[in-house]
Amino acid sequence: MATLTVFLYALVVVVALLLIGIIMIQPSKSGGMGAAFGGIGESVFGGQAGSHLTKATVVMTAVFFVLTLILASLIGHGVSVNAVDTGVRAQLEEAAEKAVPAAPEGSSEAVPAAPASKDGKAEAAPVQK
């Protein structure tokens, strides 16, 4: 699983760099970076460079998003929910033991319940000094 993740990371980086390159050589309406390279897009790809580069951009963008979603799915499902659940449950049990002192073994004392108000909601217990 780790090998597949590393491979997908590398593939996403390569596709991102190719996508950046394709976008940079596209001629824009105002010249932009496409004109800065001396019209390299038209000389390499011919007179219909705009439509071919646009199609390549759409395809590379789709490939980038699909790879990213696959990678996110693999990484997201890699964490074991049971392990996280067990760790959180153990921490909650430790915190509960520290917060509420245990009754002595021989006594049958229970923690008194908070008295209920007229509307049925529990009120805070009075503080004894």
C-alpha positions as CSV (number, residue, x, y, z in Angstrom):
1,M,0.0,0.0,0.0
2,A,2.9,2.4,0.8
3,T,4.4,1.8,-2.6
4,L,1.2,2.6,-4.4
5,T,0.9,5.8,-2.4
6,V,4.4,6.9,-3.2
7,F,3.8,6.1,-6.9
8,L,0.6,8.2,-6.9
9,Y,2.3,11.1,-5.2
10,A,5.0,11.1,-7.8
11,L,2.5,10.8,-10.6
12,V,0.5,13.8,-9.2
13,V,3.6,15.9,-9.1
14,V,4.5,15.0,-12.7
15,V,1.0,15.7,-14.0
16,A,0.9,19.0,-12.1
17,L,4.2,20.1,-13.7
18,L,3.0,19.1,-17.1
19,L,-0.2,21.0,-16.5
20,I,1.7,24.1,-15.5
21,G,3.8,23.8,-18.6
22,I,0.8,23.4,-20.9
23,I,-0.9,26.4,-19.3
24,M,2.2,28.6,-19.6
25,I,2.7,28.0,-23.4
26,Q,-1.0,28.7,-24.3
27,P,-1.4,32.0,-26.1
28,S,-3.7,34.4,-24.3
29,K,-5.8,37.2,-25.8
30,S,-3.4,39.8,-24.5
31,G,-0.2,37.9,-25.2
32,G,0.8,37.0,-21.7
33,M,3.4,34.2,-21.1
34,G,2.5,32.6,-24.4
35,A,4.0,35.6,-26.2
36,A,7.0,35.7,-23.9
37,F,8.3,32.4,-25.4
38,G,8.0,33.8,-28.9
39,G,4.8,31.9,-29.8
40,I,6.4,28.5,-29.2
41,G,2.9,26.9,-28.9
42,E,2.0,27.8,-32.5
43,S,5.4,26.8,-33.9
44,V,5.4,23.4,-32.2
45,F,1.7,22.5,-32.5
46,G,0.8,24.3,-35.7
47,G,-1.9,26.8,-36.4
48,Q,-4.6,25.1,-34.3
49,A,-2.4,25.3,-31.2
50,G,-5.1,26.9,-29.2
51,S,-7.6,24.1,-29.6
52,H,-5.1,21.3,-29.1
53,L,-3.6,22.9,-26.0
54,T,-7.0,23.5,-24.6
55,K,-8.0,19.9,-25.1
56,A,-4.7,18.8,-23.5
57,T,-5.3,21.1,-20.6
58,V,-8.8,19.7,-20.0
59,V,-7.4,16.1,-20.2
60,M,-4.5,16.8,-17.9
61,T,-6.8,18.6,-15.4
62,A,-9.2,15.6,-15.4
63,V,-6.2,13.2,-14.8
64,F,-4.9,15.4,-12.0
65,F,-8.3,15.4,-10.2
66,V,-8.8,11.7,-10.6
67,L,-5.3,10.9,-9.3
68,T,-5.8,13.3,-6.4
69,L,-9.2,11.8,-5.4
70,I,-7.7,8.2,-5.6
71,L,-4.8,9.3,-3.4
72,A,-7.1,11.0,-0.9
73,S,-9.2,7.9,-0.7
74,L,-6.3,5.6,-0.1
75,I,-4.8,7.9,2.5
76,G,-8.1,8.5,4.2
77,H,-8.9,4.8,4.6
78,G,-5.4,4.0,5.8
79,V,-6.2,5.0,9.4
80,S,-7.7,2.3,11.5
81,V,-10.9,3.6,13.1
82,N,-10.8,0.9,15.8
83,A,-7.3,1.9,16.9
84,V,-8.4,5.6,17.2
85,D,-11.6,4.5,18.9
86,T,-9.7,2.4,21.4
87,G,-7.2,5.1,22.2
88,V,-9.9,7.8,22.8
89,R,-11.9,5.4,24.9
90,A,-8.9,4.6,27.1
91,Q,-8.2,8.3,27.5
92,L,-11.8,9.0,28.5
93,E,-11.8,6.2,31.1
94,E,-8.5,7.5,32.6
95,A,-10.0,11.0,32.8
96,A,-13.2,9.7,34.4
97,E,-11.3,7.8,37.0
98,K,-9.3,10.9,38.0
99,A,-12.4,13.2,38.1
100,V,-14.7,11.0,40.1
101,P,-13.2,9.3,43.2
102,A,-14.2,5.8,43.7
103,A,-16.4,4.9,46.7
104,P,-14.6,2.8,49.4
105,E,-15.0,-0.9,48.9
106,G,-17.0,-1.6,52.0
107,S,-19.4,1.3,51.7
108,S,-22.6,1.4,49.7
109,E,-22.6,5.1,49.2
110,A,-23.7,6.3,45.8
111,V,-23.1,9.6,44.2
112,P,-26.3,11.7,45.0
113,A,-28.3,12.7,42.0
114,A,-29.0,16.3,41.3
115,P,-32.5,17.4,42.4
116,A,-34.9,18.0,39.5
117,S,-36.6,21.4,39.1
118,K,-40.3,21.9,38.5
119,D,-39.8,21.7,34.7
120,G,-38.0,18.4,35.0
121,K,-34.5,19.6,34.3
122,A,-31.7,18.8,36.7
123,E,-30.3,21.6,38.8
124,A,-26.8,21.9,40.1
125,A,-26.2,20.4,43.4
126,P,-25.6,22.9,46.3
127,V,-22.0,23.4,47.3
128,Q,-21.2,22.4,50.9
129,K,-18.7,24.4,52.8
